[in-house]
Amino acid sequence: MSKFLKKLRSKRGETFAEILIAILIVAFGCMIIAVLYDSSLDLNIKASEQDDAFYSALSETEQLLDGGSSGTGHVIIEDEEGSLSVEVGTYGDGSAAAYKR
């Protein structure tokens, strides 16, 4: 503790090496924050695209259910990686549905 008090009472400034190390630590921290921000932005964009594809397919399925009769149909989900055909079966008055992959 006495070293710390001596340092506080000292009239000497910081050395050039200490200043460079402090700048390096701050720059490294800023770089890490920038990389994390960029990664989270990319993940948010991908999640938003997947949500859009899901809700688009859900809307198409709901349109199939509006017919009010039992039967089957197909809903195609497309994104940048390809497409997926989902078989949709409606039952009764169209208020119940089953999705098969």
WOHU-V993013 format. One record per residue. N is the residue number from 1. RES is the residue in three letters. PSI is psi in degrees with one decimal (NA if undefined). OMEGA is omega in radians with two decimals (999 if undefined). D_LAST is the distance of its C-alpha to the last C-alpha in Angstrom with 2 decimals. Layout:
N:RES:PSI:OMEGA:D_LAST + N:RES:PSI:OMEGA:D_LAST
//
This chain:
1:MET:-31.1:-3.11:68.36 + 2:SER:-32.1:3.08:71.68 + 3:LYS:-40.3:-3.14:70.12 + 4:PHE:-43.3:3.13:67.81 + 5:LEU:-39.1:3.09:70.79 + 6:LYS:-40.3:-3.14:72.82 + 7:LYS:-40.1:3.12:70.05 + 8:LEU:-36.7:-3.12:69.91 + 9:ARG:-12.5:-3.07:73.71 + 10:SER:144.9:3.10:73.94 + 11:LYS:-5.3:-3.12:74.98 + 12:ARG:148.1:3.10:73.31 + 13:GLY:-177.8:3.11:70.21 + 14:GLU:152.8:3.11:67.00 + 15:THR:161.6:-3.14:67.09 + 16:PHE:-39.1:3.14:65.38 + 17:ALA:-40.4:3.12:63.09 + 18:GLU:-39.1:3.12:61.92 + 19:ILE:-42.7:3.11:61.15 + 20:LEU:-40.8:3.12:59.16 + 21:ILE:-41.3:3.11:57.14 + 22:ALA:-42.8:3.11:56.43 + 23:ILE:-39.9:3.12:55.32 + 24:LEU:-42.1:3.13:53.09 + 25:ILE:-43.9:3.13:51.42 + 26:VAL:-42.9:3.13:50.84 + 27:ALA:-40.7:3.12:49.50 + 28:PHE:-43.3:3.10:47.09 + 29:GLY:-43.1:3.11:45.83 + 30:CYS:-38.1:3.13:45.36 + 31:MET:-42.1:3.12:43.47 + 32:ILE:-43.0:3.13:41.05 + 33:ILE:-41.4:3.13:40.51 + 34:ALA:-41.2:3.14:39.90 + 35:VAL:-43.1:3.12:37.29 + 36:LEU:-39.4:3.12:35.47 + 37:TYR:-44.8:-3.14:35.63 + 38:ASP:-42.3:3.13:34.23 + 39:SER:-42.4:-3.14:31.31 + 40:SER:-33.7:3.09:30.48 + 41:LEU:-43.2:3.09:30.73 + 42:ASP:-43.2:3.12:28.22 + 43:LEU:-38.8:3.10:25.74 + 44:ASN:-40.5:3.13:26.30 + 45:ILE:-45.5:3.13:25.71 + 46:LYS:-41.3:3.12:22.38 + 47:ALA:-38.1:3.11:21.25 + 48:SER:-41.2:3.11:22.50 + 49:GLU:-41.1:3.13:20.61 + 50:GLN:-38.0:3.07:17.27 + 51:ASP:-43.3:3.12:18.29 + 52:ASP:-43.1:3.13:19.24 + 53:ALA:-40.9:3.13:15.94 + 54:PHE:-48.1:-3.10:14.15 + 55:TYR:-28.7:3.05:16.88 + 56:SER:-45.0:3.11:16.91 + 57:ALA:-37.1:3.11:13.32 + 58:LEU:-39.0:3.10:14.28 + 59:SER:-42.3:3.10:17.43 + 60:GLU:-40.2:3.12:15.89 + 61:THR:-42.1:3.12:13.83 + 62:GLU:-33.2:3.08:17.13 + 63:GLN:-36.3:3.07:18.94 + 64:LEU:-35.6:-3.11:16.88 + 65:LEU:-21.6:-3.12:17.81 + 66:ASP:-14.9:-3.13:21.42 + 67:GLY:-29.3:3.07:21.88 + 68:GLY:9.6:-3.14:22.57 + 69:SER:162.4:3.10:21.46 + 70:SER:148.6:3.11:18.86 + 71:GLY:-170.3:3.12:16.40 + 72:THR:158.9:3.08:13.08 + 73:GLY:177.4:3.14:12.37 + 74:HIS:139.1:3.02:10.27 + 75:VAL:132.2:-3.13:10.49 + 76:ILE:123.0:3.09:10.99 + 77:ILE:123.6:-3.11:11.40 + 78:GLU:141.1:2.97:14.27 + 79:ASP:-171.9:-3.06:16.45 + 80:GLU:-18.1:-3.13:19.16 + 81:GLU:-10.9:-3.13:17.04 + 82:GLY:-159.3:-3.13:15.00 + 83:SER:158.7:-3.12:12.27 + 84:LEU:127.2:3.10:8.52 + 85:SER:125.9:-3.12:7.50 + 86:VAL:125.8:3.10:5.41 + 87:GLU:132.9:-3.11:6.58 + 88:VAL:124.2:3.07:9.11 + 89:GLY:129.0:3.09:11.47 + 90:THR:149.5:-3.05:14.89 + 91:TYR:146.4:3.06:17.55 + 92:GLY:-125.2:-3.11:21.30 + 93:ASP:9.5:3.13:22.80 + 94:GLY:2.2:-3.11:19.59 + 95:SER:-13.7:3.11:19.97 + 96:ALA:141.5:-3.14:17.04 + 97:ALA:153.7:3.04:13.38 + 98:ALA:137.7:-3.14:10.13 + 99:TYR:130.3:3.14:6.78 + 100:LYS:145.4:3.10:3.76 + 101:ARG:NA:999:0.00
//
